Amino acid sequence: MEKKKGTFTTIDGEKYTITGLTRMMIDRVSESVKMSWELEEKRPLPKRPTYTVSGEDVLGGEDAVYYHTKDTLETDEDIEAWAKYEAEQSELDARVYKQMMYQAFNCVEVPIEELKRYVVDQRDNHGIALPDPEKYMARVKRVFVEDKVIHNSEEEMMRLFSESLRVAGVIQDEEAAVALESFRDTQAEQSSEPAERQDTSESDSNS
């Protein structure tokens, strides 16, 4: 299936063809980061701490398990577990975010000849040595996109990410601004909600 394409206009008016960033690609990036975390680093995925409410206080008489929030922490053990969870989840989210942005960079089409000219310009005019794009295209392209397409701006980076989603049809035009904020806000606190019983299988993500 041919990928959908669109145009990204930089803040200085340059236009670049971009391919759409699909939900499947997003999911693949996220799963890849999680697999690396688990299989290569041998670290379990962050699990949101839970607490149990006695059956005496619950309708039906059975113990109920809930996910903690900052407002439900009571013991030193609760506080320590929550701090560990937040630190690990923040680290994982940052890794996913970084790889997602790299995926958005990959959506920008940059001819190899333009990359070669960029390497020469950086060497001759800025004293920056970059590798041969014929051998290290992904690395050079990443530097090029950061410099020439998003101008080392986080806001422009997020605009590129949003536009690549829009091109793929993942979001509509009016949803672009909302998508930017929601992707940044991966650490938004959830309200207290029932968790799965401890004697049942839990999902991989409790964040």
Secondary structure, 3 states (H helix, E strand, C coil): CCCCEEEEECCCCCEEEEECCCHHHHHHHHHHHHHHHHHHCCCCCCCCCEEEECHHHCCCCCCEEEECCHHHCCCHHHHHHHHHHHHHHHHHHHHHHHHHHHHHHHCECCCHHHHHHHHHHHHHHHCCCCCCCCCCHHHHHHHHHHHHHCCCCHHHHHHHHHHHHHHHCCCCHHHHHHHHHHHHCCCCCCCCCECCCCCCCCCCCCC
